[in-house]
Amino acid sequence: MNQEFIAIYFLWKREIIRFLRSKSRIIGSIGMPFFFLVMLGFGIGGIVSLEGGGSYLDFVAPGILGMVLLFGSVFSGAIVIIDKQFGFLKETLVAPVRRESIVLGKALGGASTAVIQGMLMIFVMAILGVSIPLHTIPLLFAVMFLVSIAFVSLGISLASIMEDMHGFQLIVNFLIFPMFLFSGAIFPLDSVPEILQYLSYIDPLTYGVDAMRIVLMGTARFSLALDLGVLVAFLAVTTSLAAYLFRRIEN
């Protein structure tokens, strides 16, 4: 058992070190979300009014935070493909530890780096004037981590069955952009046609954005209990799928 925990720890540590050493990745991870926040919050926010009042900048901030977590998490799965190409994964697979432990270590590492990116974005949001109640930060971090590890596991699942990095990026972009747009991140779901609302209900990111909106703003579409329940169920599905597909990788 100690051997399993040691493997999980060092795989987690490897992802953290890899992320912190890549300054361009740190800056790039918040570059596009920053421009989205500025353009939407100060651009569209100047001509759009929300029902019940409130700042559009505050409304869109949880959605942009969800964007940071989604992109940072799913693309962490690309590390599996990189490890395949450079031979590190083969060395990992022959280690005397369960493959579920390898998946867990990589998932925790990817989720941790995504949360770090989210923390940087929260700092930027505070500078731009987004209202962030300090007493909600611990709960916000917990929701962020839950969202991140679920989507990292999704990324690992996709990377486990793919060999080509370019193909992985195309598939991931095909998945995550609709997830982001249908999640209600940039517009209230009550104001869209019913067909789009139904699509948002099957989008797991919808419940992550909604949970963060509850934490930061106090109001949202669903209850926090429902949001967390859906996210936990999605996490169970993605981690089980990641473990199953990872076990099928040949040494």
N, C-alpha and C positions, 0 to 999 in steps of 0.2 A: 504493500500500500504506500509506504514512504517513497518507493521508487516511482510510483505513478505521480505522486504530488511533486516530486523533484522534476520530473519530465514536464509537467504542466507549468511549473514555475519558470523553468529555463526557456521554454517555448514562448511564454508570455513576455519574459524579459527580453528575448531576442527581438520581438516585434516592437517593443517600446524603444529599444536602442536604435533599431533600424529607422524608426520614425523620427526620433530626436536628432539623429545625425543628418537627416535630409532636410536642410533649411528650406530648399525650394518647395518641397512637399508641404511643409508647415505653412508657408506663405500662400502657396497656390490653393490650399484647402479652404481658405476663407476669402480668397480673391473674388471668385464668381458670386458666392453668397453675399459678400459685401456690396457688390454692384447691384444685385437684385434688391437688397434691402434699401439702398439709397434710391434707386429708380422707382421702386414701388412705393416705399414709405413716404418719400418726399415729392415724387412725381405724381403718381396716381392718387396718392393720399391727399393731395391738394384739391382734387376734383371729385373725390368719392366720399360719400357720407355713409356711415354705418347705421343700421336700425338700432335704436336705443342709445345712440351717441357713442362716444369713445373714439380714440385715436386709431386711424388705420395703420399707423406705424406700429402701435402696440399689438394690433390684430395680426399683422403679417409677420411679426418677429418670431412667434413660435413656429410658423410655417417655414421660415428661412432656417431656423435652427433644425427643424426636421430635415430640410434639404442637406444641411451639412452632415448630419448623422447618416442619412440614407446613402449619399455618395461616398462618404468616407468609409462606411461599413462594408457596402457591397464590393467596392473596389479593393478592399483588403483581401478578398478572396483571390485576387490576382497573384498574391504571394505564393499560393500553392502551385500555380503554373510556372512561376519563376523558379521555385525550388525544384520542380520537375526538370526544367531545362538545364539547371546548373548542377544537378545531381545531389543537392542537399536532401531532397525528399527521400531518395533511395536510401541514404544513410540513416535517415530518421525512421523509415519503415522497418529496418532490420534491427532496430533497438528493442530490447526485451521489455517493451511496455505495450499496453493495449492501444489500438488505434483510436479508440474513443478518447483516450487521454491526450493524444496528439491533436485531435480535432478541438478538444476543450481548451488546450493551451493556445492554439492559434486563434480560436474564437475569442477568448478572453483578451489576448493581446490586441487583436483587431478592434474589439469593442473599446478597449482602454484608449487606443489612439484616436478613435472616433470621438470619444467623450472629451479628450484633450482638445480636439479641434472645436467641439461644441463650446467648451469653456472659453476658448479664445474668441469665439463668435459672440458669446454673452458679454465679454469685456468690451468688444467693439460696439455692441448694441447699447450698452450702458453709456458709452461716450456719445453716441448719436441721439440719446435722449429717450430710449425705450425704458418704460417703467418696469423695474425688476425688484420686487419685494425681497429683501434679504432673508427673511424667515422662510421663504419658499425654496431657497437654494438646495438644501439637502434632498427634499422630495423631487425637485427638478432633476438633480443628478441621478437619482434612482430611476426615474422614467427614461432619461437619456440613455442610461446603461442598458435598460431592458430593451429599448428600441434598437440600440446598436448591436447587441449580441445576437438578436434575432436576425438582423439583416446581414451581419457578418457570416452567420451560419448559412444563409441563403447564398451568399457569394462563394463560400467554400463548397457548397453543393454543386454549383455551376462549374467551378474550376476543377472539381474532381473528375468531371466527365469530359473536359476539354483539354486540348494540347496547345492550341494556338492562341497567343495573347490578343492578336487583332480580332479574332473571332469572339473571344471572351468580351472584349470591350464593346463590340457591336451588339451582342446579345444583352449585355448589361444595360447599355444605353436604351435599347428597345424596351426594357422592363422598367427602369427606374424613372424615366421621364414621364410616362403615363401615371406611374404611382405618385409622383410628386404633384402633377397637375390635377389628378382626381382626388387628392387628399384634402382638399379645402384649405390648402396652405396659403393661397393668395386671394381667395374669394370666399364669402360665406356660402355654405352649401344650400341654405334656404333660398337663395336667389337664383339658382340654376335650374334648368329643366329636370323633370323627374328621372329621365333616363340617366343623366349624369349623377344624380343623387344615388340611384341604385348601384351604379358603378363604384361610387365612393364607398358604399357599404362593404364591398368585397375587397377594398384596398386596405391592407393592414396599416399602412402609414397614416391613414385617416385617423385611426384611434390613437396613434402616437402623437400626432399634431394636436388632436383634441385634448389629450391628457396634459400636454405642456401648456395649452391655452387655458385650461382649468387652473393649473398651478400658478401661472403668471397673471391671468386676468380675472379668474374667479367665475367666469361664465364660458359655456361651450355648448355643443350640440348634444352630447351624450353625458352619462354620469362617469365619474372617475372609476368606479367599480367596473363598469362595462368596458371602458377603455383598457384597464389593466388586465381584465379577464381575457379579452381578445388578444392582447399582446402576449400574454403568457401562453395561450393556446397556439399562437403563431410561432412562438419560440420553441415550444415542444415539437411542433411539426418540422421546423427548419433544422433544429439540432438533430433530431432523429434521422432526417433525410441526409444531412451532412455526414453523420456517423456511418450510415448504410452505404452511401456512395464512396466514402473515403475507404471503407473496408474493401471495396472492390478494386482499388488501385493495385496493380501488380508491382511487386518489388523491382 
